[in-house]
Amino acid sequence: MADDTLKGEAAQPADPAVATFVSAVNAGDQEAFFAALTPDATMSDDGTERDLRSWADREIFSSDGHMDVEDVSPDGRVLTATYTNSTYGSMRTRWAFTVTDGHVSRFETGQA
């Protein structure tokens, strides 16, 4: 069975909502980040449910979070990235997204 995962420079999320999420994280753009989400979006980090707004503020926006995408599933909704912020440094992470009506309604992240 062939591995259809996109790797390296080709590793860009094919799903527009996920691509917007990644771009917003990397730009430090809170407005674009929350616009990429549904109003009732949820998330978990390492299997623990988190308050999305406080998590995003702490893990992304107040700590210069950045995602270097390494590989992406064919549907663009699961990716592996080196995630870096000023609190924890760099770590290899897995991200899985649920998209509803063109917006991210849930994401799950954790160490890969």
N, C-alpha and C positions, 0 to 999 in steps of 0.2 A: 504494500500500500504506500503510495507516494505521500510525502509530507508537504502539504500545501501552505505551510506557515511561511509568511514573508519575513526575511531576515535582512539585517544590515541596512543599507541606505534605502532599500525598497520597503522597509518596515514602517509604513505609515498607515494609520487606521483608515480602512475603507469606509467605515460608517461615519457619515458627516457629524453626527452628534458627538461621537467619541473623538473625532479629529478636533472639533471645536473645544471640547473639554481639555485635551492635551495642550492645544495652543494657548488657551486661557491660563492654564497652570504655568506654562513656560514664560508667558508674558507677565505673570503676576497680576492679571486683570480680574479682579473680583467680580466686576459687573458682567463680563463675558462668561466667567465661570458659572455664576448663578443663573445666567440666561440660558446656559446649555442644559440646565437641570429642570425637571418638572418641579412645581411648587412643593410637592410632597415627597421629594426624593429622599432616599435613605442610603445608608452605607455601613459597611463593617470594615474593621482593620484587624488583621490577624484573627478573624473569627469572632470578634467582639463588636456588637452593635455600638455605634458612636453617634453623638449629636453632630450632624453633618456640618452645621455652621461653625461650631466651636472647633471641631476637628480641622476644617479647612483653614480657619484663621491660624491655628497653632502649627499645623503641619505644612501648610503651603504659604500663606500670605505673610505671616510675621516671621517666617524663617527662610524666605527665598527658595521655596520648593521648585524643583526642576525635574522633568522626566526626559531621559534619553531612551527612546523606544528602541528595543533590540529585536523583537519579533512580534508579529501580529497574526492572529488566526485569520483564515480566509474571509470570514464575515466581518472582520474588523472590530469585534466586540470583546476579544480577550487578547491581552498583550503582556509582554514582559518588558520591563524597563529598569534601567539604573535610575533610582530615585535619589536625589540629593537635596538636603536642606542644611541650614546652618546649625540645627540642633543635633542631628544624628549622623551627619556626613552622608556617605553614599552607601546604598544597599541595593541588591537585586530584588525587584518586586514583581508580583503578578497582579494584574488588574483585570477584573471581569465586569462587564457593563450590561445592564438591561436598558433597552431603549424603548420608549413609548411615545408614539406620535412625534418622532423627531427630536426628542429630548432624553437625556439620561435620567431614568427614574430610580436606578439603584446602581451602586458600584461597590465591589468588594475588592479590597487590596490586602496585601500581606507580603511577607518575605517569600521569595521564590526559592 
